[in-house]
Amino acid sequence: MNSSSTTLTLVRRRLVATVARLVALAALICSLFAMPTSVWADGPTCHGQFMNPITDICWSCMFPLTIGSATLVSDGQPDIDNPSSPVCYC
């Protein structure tokens, strides 16, 4: 086999691979447009209410805030024992 036929074979393989990718992409696009519009329009509806971060969170329950043995914020709440090092391994 000479170099020109090898080059031609590589070009053909790339062309076939590119055409296969384009066909797959076209099939994906067609399947998206073939979906009934009710699938897209009838999505889940939220009947609740959004959270208010000022009134709906118990901020005093989040403290004391510590990293290792360093206390970042203490609000008078009891804290559990923490490791002495902020870096731990399991």
MMTF fields as JSON, N, C-alpha, C and O atoms, coordinates in Angstrom:
{
  "mmtfVersion": "1.0.0",
  "mmtfProducer": "UNKNOWN",
  "numBonds": 359,
  "numAtoms": 360,
  "numGroups": 90,
  "numChains": 1,
  "numModels": 1,
  "chainsPerModel": [1],
  "groupsPerChain": [90],
  "chainIdList": ["A"],
  "bondAtomList": [4, 2, 8, 6, 12, 10, 16, 14, 20, 18, 24, 22, 28, 26, 32, 30, 36, 34, 40, 38, 44, 42, 48, 46, 52, 50, 56, 54, 60, 58, 64, 62, 68, 66, 72, 70, 76, 74, 80, 78, 84, 82, 88, 86, 92, 90, 96, 94, 100, 98, 104, 102, 108, 106, 112, 110, 116, 114, 120, 118, 124, 122, 128, 126, 132, 130, 136, 134, 140, 138, 144, 142, 148, 146, 152, 150, 156, 154, 160, 158, 164, 162, 168, 166, 172, 170, 176, 174, 180, 178, 184, 182, 188, 186, 192, 190, 196, 194, 200, 198, 204, 202, 208, 206, 212, 210, 216, 214, 220, 218, 224, 222, 228, 226, 232, 230, 236, 234, 240, 238, 244, 242, 248, 246, 252, 250, 256, 254, 260, 258, 264, 262, 268, 266, 272, 270, 276, 274, 280, 278, 284, 282, 288, 286, 292, 290, 296, 294, 300, 298, 304, 302, 308, 306, 312, 310, 316, 314, 320, 318, 324, 322, 328, 326, 332, 330, 336, 334, 340, 338, 344, 342, 348, 346, 352, 350, 356, 354],
  "bondOrderList": [1, 1, 1, 1, 1, 1, 1, 1, 1, 1, 1, 1, 1, 1, 1, 1, 1, 1, 1, 1, 1, 1, 1, 1, 1, 1, 1, 1, 1, 1, 1, 1, 1, 1, 1, 1, 1, 1, 1, 1, 1, 1, 1, 1, 1, 1, 1, 1, 1, 1, 1, 1, 1, 1, 1, 1, 1, 1, 1, 1, 1, 1, 1, 1, 1, 1, 1, 1, 1, 1, 1, 1, 1, 1, 1, 1, 1, 1, 1, 1, 1, 1, 1, 1, 1, 1, 1, 1, 1],
  "groupList": [{"groupName": "MET", "atomNameList": ["N", "CA", "C", "O"], "elementList": ["N", "C", "C", "O"], "formalChargeList": [0, 0, 0, 0], "bondAtomList": [1, 0, 2, 1, 3, 2], "bondOrderList": [1, 1, 2], "singleLetterCode": "M", "chemCompType": "L-PEPTIDE LINKING"}, {"groupName": "ASN", "atomNameList": ["N", "CA", "C", "O"], "elementList": ["N", "C", "C", "O"], "formalChargeList": [0, 0, 0, 0], "bondAtomList": [1, 0, 2, 1, 3, 2], "bondOrderList": [1, 1, 2], "singleLetterCode": "N", "chemCompType": "L-PEPTIDE LINKING"}, {"groupName": "SER", "atomNameList": ["N", "CA", "C", "O"], "elementList": ["N", "C", "C", "O"], "formalChargeList": [0, 0, 0, 0], "bondAtomList": [1, 0, 2, 1, 3, 2], "bondOrderList": [1, 1, 2], "singleLetterCode": "S", "chemCompType": "L-PEPTIDE LINKING"}, {"groupName": "THR", "atomNameList": ["N", "CA", "C", "O"], "elementList": ["N", "C", "C", "O"], "formalChargeList": [0, 0, 0, 0], "bondAtomList": [1, 0, 2, 1, 3, 2], "bondOrderList": [1, 1, 2], "singleLetterCode": "T", "chemCompType": "L-PEPTIDE LINKING"}, {"groupName": "LEU", "atomNameList": ["N", "CA", "C", "O"], "elementList": ["N", "C", "C", "O"], "formalChargeList": [0, 0, 0, 0], "bondAtomList": [1, 0, 2, 1, 3, 2], "bondOrderList": [1, 1, 2], "singleLetterCode": "L", "chemCompType": "L-PEPTIDE LINKING"}, {"groupName": "VAL", "atomNameList": ["N", "CA", "C", "O"], "elementList": ["N", "C", "C", "O"], "formalChargeList": [0, 0, 0, 0], "bondAtomList": [1, 0, 2, 1, 3, 2], "bondOrderList": [1, 1, 2], "singleLetterCode": "V", "chemCompType": "L-PEPTIDE LINKING"}, {"groupName": "ARG", "atomNameList": ["N", "CA", "C", "O"], "elementList": ["N", "C", "C", "O"], "formalChargeList": [0, 0, 0, 0], "bondAtomList": [1, 0, 2, 1, 3, 2], "bondOrderList": [1, 1, 2], "singleLetterCode": "R", "chemCompType": "L-PEPTIDE LINKING"}, {"groupName": "ALA", "atomNameList": ["N", "CA", "C", "O"], "elementList": ["N", "C", "C", "O"], "formalChargeList": [0, 0, 0, 0], "bondAtomList": [1, 0, 2, 1, 3, 2], "bondOrderList": [1, 1, 2], "singleLetterCode": "A", "chemCompType": "L-PEPTIDE LINKING"}, {"groupName": "ILE", "atomNameList": ["N", "CA", "C", "O"], "elementList": ["N", "C", "C", "O"], "formalChargeList": [0, 0, 0, 0], "bondAtomList": [1, 0, 2, 1, 3, 2], "bondOrderList": [1, 1, 2], "singleLetterCode": "I", "chemCompType": "L-PEPTIDE LINKING"}, {"groupName": "CYS", "atomNameList": ["N", "CA", "C", "O"], "elementList": ["N", "C", "C", "O"], "formalChargeList": [0, 0, 0, 0], "bondAtomList": [1, 0, 2, 1, 3, 2], "bondOrderList": [1, 1, 2], "singleLetterCode": "C", "chemCompType": "L-PEPTIDE LINKING"}, {"groupName": "PHE", "atomNameList": ["N", "CA", "C", "O"], "elementList": ["N", "C", "C", "O"], "formalChargeList": [0, 0, 0, 0], "bondAtomList": [1, 0, 2, 1, 3, 2], "bondOrderList": [1, 1, 2], "singleLetterCode": "F", "chemCompType": "L-PEPTIDE LINKING"}, {"groupName": "PRO", "atomNameList": ["N", "CA", "C", "O"], "elementList": ["N", "C", "C", "O"], "formalChargeList": [0, 0, 0, 0], "bondAtomList": [1, 0, 2, 1, 3, 2], "bondOrderList": [1, 1, 2], "singleLetterCode": "P", "chemCompType": "L-PEPTIDE LINKING"}, {"groupName": "TRP", "atomNameList": ["N", "CA", "C", "O"], "elementList": ["N", "C", "C", "O"], "formalChargeList": [0, 0, 0, 0], "bondAtomList": [1, 0, 2, 1, 3, 2], "bondOrderList": [1, 1, 2], "singleLetterCode": "W", "chemCompType": "L-PEPTIDE LINKING"}, {"groupName": "ASP", "atomNameList": ["N", "CA", "C", "O"], "elementList": ["N", "C", "C", "O"], "formalChargeList": [0, 0, 0, 0], "bondAtomList": [1, 0, 2, 1, 3, 2], "bondOrderList": [1, 1, 2], "singleLetterCode": "D", "chemCompType": "L-PEPTIDE LINKING"}, {"groupName": "GLY", "atomNameList": ["N", "CA", "C", "O"], "elementList": ["N", "C", "C", "O"], "formalChargeList": [0, 0, 0, 0], "bondAtomList": [1, 0, 2, 1, 3, 2], "bondOrderList": [1, 1, 2], "singleLetterCode": "G", "chemCompType": "PEPTIDE LINKING"}, {"groupName": "HIS", "atomNameList": ["N", "CA", "C", "O"], "elementList": ["N", "C", "C", "O"], "formalChargeList": [0, 0, 0, 0], "bondAtomList": [1, 0, 2, 1, 3, 2], "bondOrderList": [1, 1, 2], "singleLetterCode": "H", "chemCompType": "L-PEPTIDE LINKING"}, {"groupName": "GLN", "atomNameList": ["N", "CA", "C", "O"], "elementList": ["N", "C", "C", "O"], "formalChargeList": [0, 0, 0, 0], "bondAtomList": [1, 0, 2, 1, 3, 2], "bondOrderList": [1, 1, 2], "singleLetterCode": "Q", "chemCompType": "L-PEPTIDE LINKING"}, {"groupName": "TYR", "atomNameList": ["N", "CA", "C", "O"], "elementList": ["N", "C", "C", "O"], "formalChargeList": [0, 0, 0, 0], "bondAtomList": [1, 0, 2, 1, 3, 2], "bondOrderList": [1, 1, 2], "singleLetterCode": "Y", "chemCompType": "L-PEPTIDE LINKING"}],
  "groupTypeList": [0, 1, 2, 2, 2, 3, 3, 4, 3, 4, 5, 6, 6, 6, 4, 5, 7, 3, 5, 7, 6, 4, 5, 7, 4, 7, 7, 4, 8, 9, 2, 4, 10, 7, 0, 11, 3, 2, 5, 12, 7, 13, 14, 11, 3, 9, 15, 14, 16, 10, 0, 1, 11, 8, 3, 13, 8, 9, 12, 2, 9, 0, 10, 11, 4, 3, 8, 14, 2, 7, 3, 4, 5, 2, 13, 14, 16, 11, 13, 8, 13, 1, 11, 2, 2, 11, 5, 9, 17, 9],
  "groupIdList": [1, 2, 3, 4, 5, 6, 7, 8, 9, 10, 11, 12, 13, 14, 15, 16, 17, 18, 19, 20, 21, 22, 23, 24, 25, 26, 27, 28, 29, 30, 31, 32, 33, 34, 35, 36, 37, 38, 39, 40, 41, 42, 43, 44, 45, 46, 47, 48, 49, 50, 51, 52, 53, 54, 55, 56, 57, 58, 59, 60, 61, 62, 63, 64, 65, 66, 67, 68, 69, 70, 71, 72, 73, 74, 75, 76, 77, 78, 79, 80, 81, 82, 83, 84, 85, 86, 87, 88, 89, 90],
  "secStructList": [7, 7, 2, 2, 2, 2, 2, 2, 2, 2, 2, 2, 2, 2, 2, 2, 2, 2, 2, 2, 2, 2, 2, 2, 2, 2, 2, 2, 2, 2, 2, 2, 2, 2, 1, 7, 2, 2, 2, 2, 2, 1, 7, 7, 7, 7, 7, 1, 7, 7, 7, 7, 6, 6, 6, 1, 1, 7, 4, 4, 4, 4, 7, 1, 3, 3, 3, 6, 6, 3, 3, 3, 3, 7, 7, 1, 7, 7, 7, 7, 7, 7, 7, 1, 1, 1, 7, 7, 7, 7],
  "xCoordList": [0.833, 0.0, 0.89, 1.817, 0.612, 1.426, 0.843, -0.231, 1.54, 1.139, -0.126, -0.888, -0.367, -1.573, -2.826, -3.856, -2.761, -3.935, -4.16, -5.302, -3.071, -3.214, -3.851, -4.722, -3.422, -4.0, -5.47, -6.299, -5.796, -7.179, -8.039, -9.182, -7.503, -8.236, -8.501, -9.599, -7.513, -7.693, -8.735, -9.543, -8.713, -9.689, -11.093, -12.036, -11.234, -12.545, -13.045, -14.223, -12.154, -12.562, -13.008, -14.008, -12.263, -12.669, -13.995, -14.825, -14.191, -15.447, -16.614, -17.667, -16.434, -17.488, -17.781, -18.944, -16.741, -16.938, -17.66, -18.524, -17.308, -17.963, -19.425, -20.288, -19.712, -21.099, -21.901, -23.056, -21.299, -21.999, -22.315, -23.394, -21.382, -21.641, -22.756, -23.609, -22.752, -23.797, -25.166, -26.16, -25.232, -26.503, -26.993, -28.184, -26.088, -26.479, -26.97, -27.957, -26.297, -26.718, -28.079, -28.925, -28.294, -29.581, -30.696, -31.806, -30.414, -31.42, -31.755, -32.915, -30.757, -31.011, -31.861, -32.807, -31.542, -32.317, -33.744, -34.684, -33.918, -35.273, -36.073, -37.274, -35.422, -36.159, -36.575, -37.611, -35.778, -36.172, -37.381, -38.282, -37.4, -38.531, -39.754, -40.862, -39.586, -40.71, -41.49, -42.59, -40.939, -41.658, -42.913, -42.907, -43.971, -45.175, -44.906, -44.158, -45.517, -45.277, -45.836, -45.4, -46.792, -47.352, -46.325, -46.423, -45.339, -44.282, -43.468, -43.056, -43.227, -42.432, -43.274, -42.774, -44.536, -45.366, -45.967, -46.253, -46.166, -46.823, -45.818, -45.976, -44.806, -43.811, -44.389, -45.514, -43.634, -44.122, -44.311, -43.519, -45.357, -45.666, -45.43, -45.831, -44.793, -44.513, -45.723, -46.146, -46.279, -47.435, -47.058, -47.925, -45.811, -45.366, -44.97, -45.406, -44.143, -43.64, -42.128, -41.578, -41.478, -40.036, -39.617, -40.338, -38.445, -37.937, -37.476, -36.832, -37.804, -37.316, -36.116, -36.297, -34.903, -33.726, -33.66, -32.878, -34.434, -34.394, -35.313, -34.934, -36.506, -37.469, -37.614, -38.074, -37.243, -37.49, -36.318, -36.447, -35.188, -34.025, -33.768, -33.764, -33.556, -33.218, -31.712, -30.913, -31.341, -29.928, -29.253, -28.061, -29.971, -29.346, -29.03, -28.183, -29.691, -29.413, -28.115, -27.599, -27.584, -26.385, -25.102, -24.016, -25.221, -24.03, -23.944, -24.983, -22.79, -21.476, -20.879, -21.12, -20.102, -19.446, -17.957, -17.304, -17.423, -16.011, -15.365, -16.017, -14.075, -13.257, -12.123, -11.249, -12.141, -11.155, -11.383, -12.503, -10.349, -10.51, -10.727, -10.896, -10.726, -10.909, -12.395, -13.094, -12.867, -14.263, -14.399, -13.772, -15.215, -15.442, -16.554, -16.392, -17.696, -18.83, -19.395, -19.681, -19.554, -20.158, -21.389, -21.301, -22.531, -23.785, -24.322, -25.513, -23.479, -23.913, -24.48, -24.843, -24.564, -25.079, -23.969, -22.8, -24.304, -23.268, -22.763, -23.503, -21.5, -20.884, -20.371, -20.053, -20.29, -19.721, -18.204, -17.674, -17.498, -16.042, -15.589, -16.12, -14.61, -14.064, -12.631, -11.979, -12.135, -10.734, -9.845, -10.261, -8.649, -7.782, -7.199, -6.796, -7.15, -6.59, -7.716, -8.628, -7.659, -8.697, -8.551, -9.484, -7.395, -7.169, -7.262, -6.572, -8.118, -8.247, -8.149, -8.278, -7.927, -7.885, -8.615, -8.65, -9.19, -9.958, -9.253, -9.742],
  "yCoordList": [-1.156, 0.0, 1.236, 1.343, 2.14, 3.343, 4.409, 4.224, 5.502, 6.532, 7.26, 7.713, 7.382, 8.08, 7.267, 7.841, 5.948, 5.128, 5.078, 5.006, 5.115, 5.147, 6.456, 6.467, 7.554, 8.861, 8.898, 9.426, 8.339, 8.305, 7.47, 7.832, 6.363, 5.524, 6.276, 6.185, 7.014, 7.796, 8.894, 9.152, 9.53, 10.579, 9.994, 10.592, 8.828, 8.177, 7.813, 8.001, 7.292, 6.927, 8.147, 8.102, 9.239, 10.465, 10.994, 11.481, 10.896, 11.349, 10.512, 11.053, 9.207, 8.323, 8.626, 8.661, 8.844, 9.152, 10.484, 10.611, 11.477, 12.783, 12.682, 13.274, 11.951, 11.771, 11.038, 11.381, 10.042, 9.312, 10.232, 10.147, 11.102, 12.058, 13.032, 13.344, 13.508, 14.436, 13.772, 14.402, 12.516, 11.786, 11.605, 11.761, 11.279, 11.114, 12.437, 12.457, 13.542, 14.854, 15.232, 15.772, 14.958, 15.256, 14.42, 14.917, 13.161, 12.316, 12.845, 12.816, 13.324, 13.891, 15.143, 15.303, 16.026, 17.259, 16.946, 17.561, 16.0, 15.624, 15.018, 15.261, 14.229, 13.63, 14.683, 14.538, 15.741, 16.812, 17.569, 17.919, 17.821, 18.538, 17.65, 18.163, 16.353, 15.443, 15.256, 14.703, 15.711, 15.577, 16.435, 17.537, 15.936, 16.766, 17.992, 17.925, 19.096, 20.335, 20.253, 21.002, 19.359, 19.243, 18.717, 18.986, 17.971, 17.483, 18.649, 18.643, 19.638, 20.787, 21.787, 22.407, 21.954, 22.982, 22.526, 23.363, 21.236, 20.741, 20.299, 19.24, 21.097, 20.772, 20.91, 21.384, 20.502, 20.604, 22.064, 22.936, 22.299, 23.642, 23.72, 22.826, 24.765, 24.965, 25.614, 26.699, 24.943, 25.486, 26.01, 26.506, 25.916, 26.369, 27.828, 28.599, 28.18, 29.544, 29.488, 28.504, 30.537, 30.585, 30.827, 31.454, 30.322, 30.463, 31.896, 32.499, 32.432, 33.729, 33.481, 32.951, 33.84, 33.511, 34.266, 33.894, 35.286, 36.052, 35.433, 35.315, 35.04, 34.54, 33.022, 32.472, 32.329, 30.892, 30.024, 28.8, 30.616, 29.849, 30.143, 31.3, 29.1, 29.263, 29.525, 28.594, 30.794, 31.156, 30.835, 30.528, 30.897, 30.602, 29.114, 28.732, 28.275, 26.838, 26.497, 25.39, 27.412, 27.147, 27.406, 27.039, 28.03, 28.396, 27.567, 27.124, 27.331, 27.896, 27.293, 26.133, 28.103, 27.7, 27.591, 28.571, 26.363, 26.127, 25.371, 24.611, 25.593, 24.809, 24.253, 24.992, 22.954, 22.348, 22.854, 22.788, 23.352, 23.893, 25.401, 26.002, 26.027, 27.476, 27.803, 27.322, 28.614, 29.038, 30.285, 31.308, 30.195, 31.344, 32.224, 33.44, 31.611, 32.347, 31.535, 30.347, 32.179, 31.511, 32.304, 33.509, 31.64, 32.313, 31.834, 31.987, 31.265, 30.789, 29.386, 28.861, 28.768, 27.414, 26.425, 26.71, 25.267, 24.269, 23.667, 23.566, 23.271, 22.709, 21.319, 21.013, 20.489, 19.155, 19.267, 20.274, 18.233, 18.231, 18.103, 17.296, 18.903, 18.896, 18.398, 18.459, 17.909, 17.523, 18.766, 19.881, 18.564, 19.701, 20.295, 21.458, 19.52, 19.991, 20.211, 19.389, 21.324, 21.517, 20.552, 20.392, 19.912, 18.935, 17.552, 17.251, 16.709, 15.354, 14.373, 14.756, 13.133, 12.078, 10.867, 10.622, 10.124, 8.949, 7.694, 6.59],
  "zCoordList": [0.0, 0.0, 0.0, 0.803, -0.88, -0.923, -0.004, 0.569, 0.132, 1.093, 0.672, 1.526, -0.632, -1.078, -0.772, -0.417, -0.901, -0.577, 0.931, 1.385, 1.717, 3.177, 3.613, 4.483, 3.017, 3.33, 2.939, 3.68, 1.78, 1.323, 2.272, 2.547, 2.77, 3.715, 5.021, 5.57, 5.522, 6.754, 6.564, 7.456, 5.414, 5.121, 5.071, 5.589, 4.45, 4.383, 5.777, 6.083, 6.624, 7.986, 8.773, 9.489, 8.636, 9.335, 8.812, 9.58, 7.508, 6.918, 7.426, 7.762, 7.482, 7.982, 9.454, 9.856, 10.257, 11.668, 11.851, 12.719, 11.034, 11.112, 10.704, 11.353, 9.652, 9.215, 10.294, 10.547, 10.924, 11.982, 13.158, 13.744, 13.499, 14.597, 14.226, 15.056, 12.99, 12.554, 12.543, 12.904, 12.138, 12.144, 13.58, 13.852, 14.491, 15.891, 16.469, 17.205, 16.149, 16.627, 16.049, 16.762, 14.786, 14.155, 14.789, 14.979, 15.117, 15.763, 17.151, 17.561, 17.872, 19.192, 19.106, 19.877, 18.186, 18.013, 17.596, 18.099, 16.686, 16.25, 17.396, 17.504, 18.255, 19.364, 20.386, 21.035, 20.535, 21.456, 20.931, 21.694, 19.622, 19.051, 18.872, 18.717, 18.891, 18.724, 20.02, 19.996, 21.165, 22.437, 22.41, 21.863, 22.992, 23.064, 23.933, 24.908, 23.569, 24.317, 25.728, 26.602, 25.974, 27.316, 28.302, 29.5, 27.816, 28.704, 29.219, 30.379, 28.399, 28.79, 29.574, 30.513, 29.207, 29.829, 31.15, 32.007, 31.341, 32.543, 33.601, 34.208, 33.816, 34.823, 36.22, 36.381, 37.232, 38.603, 39.011, 38.653, 39.751, 40.214, 41.706, 42.451, 42.138, 43.56, 44.21, 43.811, 45.213, 45.915, 47.291, 48.011, 47.671, 48.985, 48.952, 48.097, 49.893, 49.942, 50.1, 50.594, 49.68, 49.779, 51.219, 51.997, 51.559, 52.908, 53.148, 52.289, 54.304, 54.725, 55.638, 56.734, 55.232, 56.035, 57.354, 58.229, 57.514, 58.764, 59.81, 60.975, 59.406, 60.394, 60.407, 61.407, 59.341, 59.25, 59.69, 59.72, 60.03, 60.472, 61.941, 62.363, 62.703, 64.114, 64.2, 64.301, 64.157, 64.144, 65.467, 65.482, 66.567, 67.859, 67.985, 68.793, 67.204, 67.237, 66.513, 66.67, 65.732, 64.945, 65.732, 65.284, 66.889, 67.654, 68.908, 69.397, 69.452, 69.161, 67.903, 67.568, 67.224, 65.991, 66.275, 66.632, 66.107, 66.397, 65.255, 64.54, 65.098, 64.173, 65.006, 65.459, 65.206, 66.097, 67.511, 68.017, 68.148, 69.491, 69.477, 70.538, 68.299, 68.196, 68.112, 67.221, 69.033, 69.035, 68.172, 68.445, 67.137, 66.272, 66.819, 66.922, 67.176, 67.721, 68.871, 68.721, 70.018, 71.165, 71.58, 71.817, 71.67, 71.995, 73.335, 73.609, 74.165, 75.468, 75.455, 76.507, 74.29, 74.185, 74.534, 74.276, 75.116, 75.383, 74.073, 73.094, 74.072, 72.882, 73.199, 74.348, 72.194, 72.366, 72.306, 71.838, 72.78, 72.724, 71.278, 70.514, 70.92, 69.571, 69.605, 70.647, 68.484, 68.45, 68.614, 68.3, 69.096, 69.354, 68.069, 68.057, 67.004, 65.748, 64.728, 64.632, 63.96, 62.933, 61.758, 60.971, 61.634, 60.572, 61.19, 62.164, 60.622, 61.139, 59.984, 58.821, 60.3, 59.297, 59.834, 61.04, 58.931, 59.329, 58.877, 59.117]
}
